[in-house]
Amino acid sequence: SVEKIEIMRGTGSVLYGEGATGGVIVVTTKAGAGVKRVNAAQLYAATGSHGLQDLRASAVLVAGGFSLDIAADDRHSDGHRVNFASVMKGLAVTGQWSNDWLRLGARAGQHSLDSGLPGSLTAAQYAADPHQAKSTTDFGTSKKENVGVFAEASVGDWLLAADVNQRSRKNSSPTWGADVDATNYSLRARHENKLGIVTNAFVIGTDQGSWSRLITKSSGTPSSVGSVGTADSNAFYLKDDLTFTSTGTRLSIGWRTEDMKKVEGYSATNLADRQNSWELGVSQTVLKNGLVYGHVGNSFRLPNVDEFSYTASGVTLKAQTSQDVELGARWKLAAGQVDLRWYRNNINNEIGFDYVSYVNVNFDPTQRQGLELEVKQAINPVLDLRLNA
């Protein structure tokens, strides 16, 4: 059901908020791309080692302005260890209606995983037999469900959009169980106009989210059963892109403010903070098929309920922040494209687990950087090649 997956290094915090430190992964579904739908069907089957059997099917049904996207999968595997057999099943459905200015739709899905839990091995046990199991009877399940509605309308130079989604997950194992519910609301408006050689696109929006977790089972801390953890957020953002069509120059600027409150019921700890993020970008076309660009900004992440409630006595975790830089170039070929980009993330107070003291901590300043190359080339109408390094 996926149209494309985009990895955006060191960017995205303005539009996507908390958790975007270092970048975001944007998944666009075929039904959500907003493109014309046509009748189609696809069937995929695979078999492999360890008893793998994988079946997937998808279909698009179109009638006038209505369309229905359906995708399902069923995967069985014996696993590479004793007591590691698993069964995964999923179903996703999106229905929508659209005309020349309005698009309305609803989506629903479910996913289940049932798996044996072989447990951890010591280094000596792994060296003796990496396929053995610490437990031959432990078993775990995870069940997820989601529903949502969306609307999109073009009114003059404005594109207005609204999205509401609700997700739930139930996890259960011999030592742990939890029910999680999350709801997200999103409103955004985009205005685009052209004045002579200048095109301007302005986006303004708000996001609201609520998350809760009920612990249903805990062998490690039985008294925590029944406790509830919550996390709520409220954000406002805006972004502007200015393009000079005569020179091929594009400038962008964005800003976001987000208020977050988190509570862990069993430990009676809580966290409240407001964080701001910003970004600046510039791109320039070179010759006819080339583009060079640069981007700077910052991003943030607050510790989650499990992290800030499990620290050394008297220690409060700080927000993780990052200063992000990215430089890149793109060159379009007759039947392909070359992308080269360098990125650096300077992270302060990175949140992590200290295996010596066995608590969550803020690390010393951390720097990550890398160089990425991607080449795509169509050899002929039925054969494409891609290189990533």
N, C-alpha and C positions, 0 to 999 in steps of 0.2 A: 504493500500500500504506500510505499515511500517514493516520492518523486525525486528528491535529492537530499544530500546531507552535506552541509557546509561547515568547515572548521574555521572559525574566525579567531586568529591569534591576537591576544592582547587588546581585544576590543569587545564591545557588546554590553559593557556595564551600564551605559546610559539607557539603552533600550530594554535590557533584560535584568538589570539590578543585581541584588546580592548573589554571591556565588560565582560571579563572572571573572574572578581573579585569574589572569592568564589567558582568558578567552572564553568562548562559548561554542557549543555545537548546536547548530540550527537544523532541525529535521522538518522538511516540508512534505506533507502527504500529497498524493495525486489529487485527492478530493479537495484539499485546501489550497491548491495552487491558483485557483480562480481562473483556470483556462477552460476552453470548451471541452465538454465531455463527449465521447463517442463510444458506441457499443464495442466492447472488447472482452476477451477472457484469456486467462493465462493459467497453465498448470505446470507445477514443478515437482519432480520426484528425485530422491537420492537415496543411495544405500552405501554403507561403508563399514569400516572395522568397528569392533566392539558392539556389534548388533545394531548399528545405526539404520534407522528407517525414517525418512523425512519427507512429508507430503505438504505441499502448499498450493493454494488455489486462490485466484482473484477474478473478479468480474466487474464490469461497468455496464449498467443498464440505463438507457436514455429514452425518454419519451417527451417530446416537446421541450419545455423549460425545466423538466424534472430529470434528475439523475440519481442513481443509487450505486454506491461503491461498496463492494463486499470483499473481504479478504479473510482467509482462514488458514491455519497451519496445525499440523499434528506431527510431533517428533518423538521418537522412542530411541533410547540408547541404553546399552548395558553398562556403559561407563568403563573407564580404564582401571578401576579398582573393584575389589569385592564390595558388595553392598553399595554400589554407586549407580544402579540402574535408575533412569529417570524418564518421565513422560511430561512433555510440554504440549499444551493445547491453547490456541488463541483464536479469537474471532473479532473482527472490526467491521463496523457498518457506518457509512455516512450517507445521508440523504439530503439533497438540496434542490432548491428551485431558484432560477435566476431569469432576469430579462435584461434589457439593455442598460438598466441603471441600478438594479437591486438584486442582492443575493442573500437568501435565507437558508439555513440548514441546521441539522442536528446530527450528532455523532454518538456512538456507543461502542463499547468494546469490553472484552474480558480475556484474561490470560491466567492459566493455572500451571503450576509446576509441582510435581510429586517426585521426590527423590530420596534414595537411601543416603544415609549420612555415615560414611566410613570412619570419620574422625581423623585426628592428627597423628602423625608418626614421628618418632624420634629419628635423628640422623642415622643411628645404627639400624633401626627397623627398616628405614627406607633403603639403606644400602643392601640389607639382606633380601628384601622383597618389596619393591615399590608399589606392588599391586595389592598388598594385604590390607586388611581393615582392622582398625582398633575396635570397632563395633560392627557386628553383623546383623543387628536388629534395629538400630536407630533409624528413624524415618522422619522426614520433614515435608511440609506443604506450604505453598504460597499461592494465594488467589488474589487477583487484582480485577477491579471493575472501574470503568469510567463512563461518564455521560457528559454531554455538553451541547450547547446551542451557540450559533454565531449568526451575525448579520453584517452586511456590507452595503453601503449605498453611495452612489455618485450624485452629488448635488452641486451643479455648476463646477467650479474649480476645486471643490472639496470632495474627499473620499472619507466617509465616516464608517467606523467599524466597531463592533462590540463582540465580546467573547465571554462566555461563562462556562466553566468546566468544574466537574466534581469527580474526585478519584478516591477509591478506597482500596485497602490492602489488608489481608489477614495472613499472618505468618504463624506457623506452629511447628515446634520441634519438641523433643523430650525435655529440653532444658529451658525453652524460651517460647513465648507467644505474645503477640501484640496485634491490635487492630488500629489501623491508621486511616484517617479521613482528611482530605484536603479539598478546599474550594478556592478557585481563583476567578476574579472579575477583571476584565480589561476593557477600557474605552480609549479610542484614539481617533485623531482626525488629522488628515494630511491635505495640505493646500499646495497646489502647484500652478504657477503662472509664468508667462514669458513676457518680458519687456525688452524689445529690441534684440540685442545679442546676449541678454542675460536670462537664464532660467532659474527660478527659485522654487525649492520644495521645502515646506515647513511642516514639521510633525509635532503634535502635542498629544499627551496621553496620560492616563493614570492606571495604576495596577493596585489591586487589593487582594490579599491572600490570607487564608486562615488554615491552620494545620493542627491536628490533635492526634495523640497516640494514647491508647489504653493498654496497659500491660495486663495480659490475661494469664500469663504463666511465667514463673521465674524460680528455678531451683536454686540459683545462687543467692538471691535475696527474696525469700518467699513473702516477706512483709510488704514488698513493693507491688504485689499483685493488686490490681484495682486502681493504682495511681495513674494520673493523667498528666501528660505533658502537652503544652500548647505553644504555638508560634503564630504571631499575627504581624502583618506588614501592610504599609500604606505608602505608595510611591507616586511621585509626579515627575514627568520628564518632558523635555522639548529638544528638538534637533532641527538644524537648518542646513540645507545644502544649496550652494550658489555655484552655478555653472556658466562660464563664459564660452558660448558656442563658437565664437570666432577664433579663439586661441586654444580651446580644448582644456581650459583650466577649471578645476573644480575645488571649491573650498567647503569644508564642513565644520560645524561646531555643535556640541551637544552638552546637556547638563541634566542631572537627575538628583533628586533628594528622596531618601527613603527612611521611614520611621519603622522600627522593628521592636517587638516585645515578645520575649520567650520565657516560659515558666516550666520547670520540671517539678511535678507534684510530690514524688517520694522524698526527694532531698530538700524540698521547699526552697530551692534556689531559683533565681530569676535573672533576666538580663534585659535591659532596655537601652536602645541607642538609636541615634540618627546619623546616617552617613550620606555624604555627597560624592558624586562622581562627575567627571567631565571628560571631554575628548576634543581634539583638534585634528583635522586631516586635510591633506592637499594631494591632488593628483594632476598629472599633466600628460596629455597625449604627445607622443614623440613620432615624428614623421607621419606615416599613414596608419601603421598597424601596431605601434608601440604605446605603452603607458608606463609611467613611473609614478610612485606614490609614497607618501610618508604619513605616519599616524602616531600621535602621542596621547596619553590619557592616563587615568587612574581607575582602579577597581577595588572592590572590597568584599569581605565575607565575615559574617559574625559566627562565633561558635554555635553549633547546633545544641539541641537539648541534651544529648548524650555527652557532648564535649564539656560544656561549662558546668555540668553537675558532677563531673568526675575529675577533680583537680586536687592538688595538695591543699592541706588545711590553710585557710586564709588567703588563698591565691585566686584572683579573678582573671580569667582570660580576656585579653584585649582583642579588638577587631583586627583581622588580617587585612592589610592593604597592599596595593601593588602599583608601582609606577611603570607604565608599559610603553614601549617604543617598537615600531615596526616600519621597515623600509622594504620596498619591493618593486619589481618590474614585471611587465607582462608583454609578450609579443605574440600576435596572432599570425599564424601561417595560413597558407592556402587551404589546408585540410587539417589544421591542428592548432596547438597553442603551447607556449612555454611560459611557466611562471617561476620566478625566483624571488624569495623573500627572506629577510633576516629579522629576527625579533629578539627583544630582551625584556625580561620582567624582573624588576628590583622589588622584592617582597619584604615587607616589615611585619614582624609578629606572626609569621606563618604558624598556623594551628596544626599541631601534630601530637602523636603519642610517644612518650618517653618510656622505652622498654626497660630502663634502669630503675627509675622511680615508680614506674607503672601508673602514671597519671598523664593527663593531657596538659600540654604546655604550649607557650609561645616560643618558637625557635628564634635564634639570632638571625639578623638580616640574611636573606638568601637571594642569590642571583641565578636566573635561568636564562639561557640564550641559545639560539640555534639558527641554522641555515637550512632552508627547504627548497627543493627543486621538484617541479612537476612538469612532465612533458606528455602531451596527448597528440596522437597522430592517427588519422584515418588512412589505412593502407589502400582500401578499396571500399565499395559500398557495404560490404558485409564483414569487414575486419578492421578493428580498432586496436591500437597499442597504447599503453600508458606506462610511464616510468615515474616512480616516486623515489626520492633520495633525501 
